[in-house]
Amino acid sequence: MLPRPRPAALVVLVLALAGCTASPGAAPDRARAARPAPHAGGPVLTGKLDSPVDVTLRWTGDEPGAAGRVLEFATESTGPYTVLEFLAPGRTDFEHPDLMPHTPFFYRLRPYFGPASAPVEVTLPPGEPTAKDQEDDHTWTAPRTLDGPPVTTHPVVDTSGGPLSAGRTRAVDAAAPGGLRATVMHAAGIRFTWTDHAADEDGFLLEARPSGSGTYHPVAVLDPDINSFGLITLPEEKRASYRVRAFVYGEQSNVVRLETGSDGR
């Protein structure tokens, strides 16, 4: 059965399943990059209720070298937090509408850093997947860690000039995913594989730039060590460029708390 297409406005959050993330007994030693306290000039998040159940969030500040930011929310101060969206560096606002009444909402913003692979261009066959395609179990879409020859790995960012949130970092090109390959599986499906060169990534982003678009945007968020994933595409992605980014999170912004009121509708 063809998996349900992802909503156009949402990033697909793909958490790797325990049974397909690594070979049995593999437990890589991952020395995560330090996450220092927020620095002066970092992002400052604010929010307001436009109605009892509609929120607008805005932020100021800069994180030089950041590939983008991720906005998250929770309904308890201790979390867990859920990703709302991975945002382009120039984005400064977000609307969160139609919320549950009489509920506290906690918001935070985090920059992310890291190098991207060389892109691959994909042109899908015209039309829709065939009946046979739709009967396929689509196991190829699952995020996996495929075995391969040993490779040299590198830190995702260079923090020698200062801590991660001090605005003096740069992505380490040698940590970028290598050998990105796109295999067309059917008229709306692509399987991606790559070589993981990162030593300390928090995850990977699969990014797409549809034909006619000037920018890449994340379409899937994957766990560390993943090197195979299948994407069910949207209609506007019949012709598109794709790349994979290894990333680490920077230090979060301040947390904004807002409490919704009565819906009244």
Buried (B, 14 or more C-beta within 10 A) or exposed (E): EBBEEBEEEEBBBBEBEEEBBBEEEEEEEEEEBEBBEBBEBBBBBBBEBEBBBBBBBEBEBEBEBBBBBBBBBBBEEEEEBEBBBBBEBEEEEBEBEEBEEEEEBBBBBBBBBBBBBEBBEBEBEEEEBEEEBBEBEBEBBBBBBEEEEEEEBBBBBBBEEEBBBBBBBBBBEBBBBBEBEBEEBBBBBBBBBBBBBBBBBBBBBBBBBBEEEEEBBBBBBBBBBBBBBBBBBBEEBBEBBBBBBBBBBBBBBBBBEBEBEEEEE
